[in-house]
Amino acid sequence: MQNLSIAEFTLRLAVGVGCGALIGLERQWRARMAGLRTNALVATGATLFVLYAAATEDSSPTRVASYVVSGIGFLGGGVILREGFNVRGLNTAATLWCSAAVGVLAASGHLVFALIATATVVTIHLFGRPLGRLIDHDNTVEEDESLRPYQLQVLCRPKSAKYVRAQIVQHTARNDITLRGIHTGTATDDNIALTAHLLMDGHTPAKLERLVAELSLQPGIYAVHWYAGEQTNPMLPMSPSD
């Protein structure tokens, strides 16, 4: 195989890095675990490995490309997380795999094919989720990696619990927040603690702030707060302020 010129090497590398960055840009915008830099680096690495094979006369680019496919599996496994019965990160791992493939295409000289592949991956991410929601009639069942767990805790009098529950249900329905359940526990002898388990996009904590503000103004509600993630400890007992 003939050696690559510096100009050809630079062009293929630039296309590989650029395509990986385009895929990562969409991922970064949606606040995924692997964003712009990660996808760009994956595409860069895949491009460089295949370019090395192309620049070496006694090497096989297809063999090196197969090693890239095998190696990216370990990287993809690092972004797959299990939270209870839910598995997150599968889309991110698949995206890294596609970024590596784009890099291989660019390094092998198929620059137009690399651009087409990049456009395909970005299109799948942009339109795949809305299309999935149209097909799935029960949108609350869908729990993809874009949703993050949150908890809302309210300390109130027993007579206010019904109102709090109704407000949480109405607010989550209006603001595209998935309500997984509401747990009722006893905080003190006179007060109860309600814990709502939610799933929502990581970019929109302001939705919870609005609900907190609404509930805080109601009589019989003594404390309201929210936090990201799952917490097993119940709300600490609190006494109403005068």
Secondary structure, DSSP 8 states (H G I E B T S, - for coil): -----HHHHHHHHHHHHHHHHHHHHHHHHTT-SS-HHHHHHHHHHHHHHHHHHHHSTT--HHHHHHHHHHHHHHHHHTT-EEETTEEE-HHHHHHHHHHHHHHHHHHTT-HHHHHHHHHHHHHHHHHHHHHHHHH-S-GGG---TTEEEEEEEEEE-GGGHHHHHHHHHHHHHHTT-EEEEEEEEESSSS-EEEEEEEEEETT-THHHHHHHHHHHTSTTEEEEEEEES---S---------
